[in-house]
Amino acid sequence: MQKAFAAGFLLLLGTSTASLADVDNGRRIAELWCAQCHVVAPGQAMAATDAAPFSEIARRFPDDLAPLAALLSDEHPPMPDMSLTRQEIRDLVAYIGSLR
C-alpha cells in the first residue's frame, strides 16, 4: 500500500518512477534474458550476436528512458517476447540507465 501511495505521489510531483525501480533486479533480468545476445555488464567479454551492448543502448537515451521502456513493452523481432511485467521493465530500464 505504501509503495502504491509513493508511486502515485511521485507521479503527481512529476518525479520519475525510475526511482522506484530495482536496479539489482534489472541486472538479474538482463543476465537471465539478455546476456546471450547483448553485452549486459562491464565484465562480460562478448555475446553470441552483434546486438548493441547495454552501455551503448544507455547512451542512446541520455535524457529520457521512457522510449526504451516502451520498446521493451512491445514485441519487436528479432528479440523474443519475454513477457516482462511493468515492474520488470522498470527494473531493466533502470539497470540499463545505470550503465551511462
Order of alpha helices (4+ residues) and beta strands (2+ residues): alpha-alpha-alpha-alpha-alpha
